[in-house]
Amino acid sequence: MKKLIFVLILFPTICFAEPTSSIRHLMNEPVSLFDLGMVRTDDHLKWFCRQFDFSSAALFGDDTSAFCISGYDYDKNRISLNILISDATDEIKLEDVKSEVKRIIDGLRKSFGVDPQIGKLVITYVGDYFSHQGYSTTKERKISQIKMEDIVEIQLDIYSKNHKYFLKSHGKLLSNEIFFSQ
């Protein structure tokens, strides 16, 4: 009898668990390609901000912080990649700030597959972010890429520590131009 109990204890059993009602609801909720593309785009922007060396320039000190977020403006039909840099040093010329803005925006453009010298795509990311991965036709991906990458705009705002200056800059992803305002 002891041998039988011992064998039954060692005999593997299979257990199943059902997802809770909230998990089942989430599993049944559809996600659009737009939603998925915005998540992928935001992830890419946040990855860029983690990887980019903001501290290499005299503009930024140890306490400088960069906040990065992407969004969609329904009124303008525009995807915006926003970077806000706060606590930049007050001890720098405006021309040097503009030079750093160009370095950051060029780096962001490169990370999204754009040659910043000519403002043209070298490899696409944004268009692929808004399409099915691996099972859509090349023609479908090409159509979505052209439309999606054309509406992406970069915005970079820099605040100095003591609010000596505030510089706004923006430019399209598919461009080599950057526009400044104070």
N, C-alpha and C positions, 0 to 999 in steps of 0.2 A: 504494500500500500504506500509506503514511504517513497518507493521508487516511482510510482505512478504520479504522486504529487510533485516530486522533484522534476519529472519529465514535463508535466503540465506547466510548471512555473517557467521552465526554460523554453517552452514552445512559443515561438513568436506569434503575437497577435497584432492585428491591424486595427488602428483607430482612425476614425474620420471626424473632422470637425466642420461644421457649417459656418460660413461667413455670417457676421452679424447683419442686421437689416441695413445699417448705415453703410457697411462695406458693399453689400449687394446693390444698394442705390448707386454708389459711386461706380461700381462695375458696369452698370447699365446706362450711365449718363454718357451721351456721345460727346466727343471732342472734335471740333472742326479743325481743318488744316490751318486755318488762320490762328486759332488758339495755340496749336502746337508750334506753328512757326514763330509766334511771338515769344513763347517760352524758350525756344531754341535760340532766338536772336538775343533775348535778355541774358541767357546763360553765356553766350559768346561774349557779350559786352562785359559781363562780370568777370569772366575769365581774363579778358584783356586787361581790365583794371587791376586784377591780382598780379598779373605777370609783368605789367609795364613798370619800368623803373622811374617812378616820379622823383625819387630822391637824388637822381644824378645831376640835377640842375641846381644852380644857385637860387632859383626861384622858390624852391621847396625846402622847408626845414624838416626836422624830425617830427614835429607836431602837425605837419600838413596832412590833411585827409582828403580823399577823393571818394565821392559818392556817385555811383553809376547806376542808371536805370533806363530801360527802354519803354516806349509807350506808343500808342496810336492816337492820332488826332483825327477824329471823325469829320470835323469841319473842313480840314485841309487835305484829307486823304493822305496823311503823311505819317510814316514810322519815324520816330525820333530816337536817336541814341544820345542820351544826356549824361554828361560828366560835369560834376560840380566840385571844384577844388576850393577848399577854404583854408584860411590861415597861411596863405602864401606870404613871403617876406615883403615888408614895405620898402626894403632897401634895394630896389631894382628899377631900372629904367623900363618904360613902357615898351620900347623896341625889343628889349630882351624878353619881356613877357610874351609879346607877339611871336617871337622866334620859338619859344617853348610851346606855345599853343600850336604852331605849325608842326613841331616835332611830334606832339601827342596826336593830333588829328591825322597826320601822315601815317603814324604807327597804327592807328585804328583802321584807317583805310586799307593798309597792307594786310592787317589781320583778317579783314573781310574779303580779301582777294582782289583789291583794286591797286593798280599802279598809281601812286600819288603824283608822279611826275606828269602823267598824261590824263589821269582821271578815268581810265578804262579798266574793265574787268580783265584780270589775268586768269583767275580761277573763281568759280562762284561758290558762295556759301549761303547768302540770304535766300536766293531762289530755291536752293535745295532745302532750306529749312522749312519752306512753305509747300513742300510736295511730299508725296509718299516716297519713302526710302526703299529703293531696290525693285519696285514692281510697277512703276509708272513708265509710260513710254518716253523716249527722248524728246519727242515733239511736245508732249504735255509739260515736261520739266522746262524746256526752253521757253515756252510761252509764259509760264509763271515767273521764271527768273527775270525776264525782260521787264515785266510789269512790277515785280516786287522791288528789285534793286533800284529802279528809277525813282521810287517814292521815299527812299531812306535819306534822312537828313541827320547830320551830326551837330550837336550843340554842346559847347564847352564854355562854362562860366567859371571865372576865377575871382575870388574875394581875397583881399589882403588882410593881414591880421588886424590892423587898426582901421580898417575900412578906408585906407588912403586911396585905394582904387578898386574898381569893379570892372572887369572886362568881360563882355559877352562876345562870343564868336560862334559862327555857324557856317556850314557848307554842306552841299549834297555829297552823299557817299560817292556817286559817280561824277566826280569833278576833281579839279586840282586847285580850286579857288577856296579861299577862306575869307569871310566877311567879319569885320570887327565893329563893335559899338561899345560906348561907355555909358 
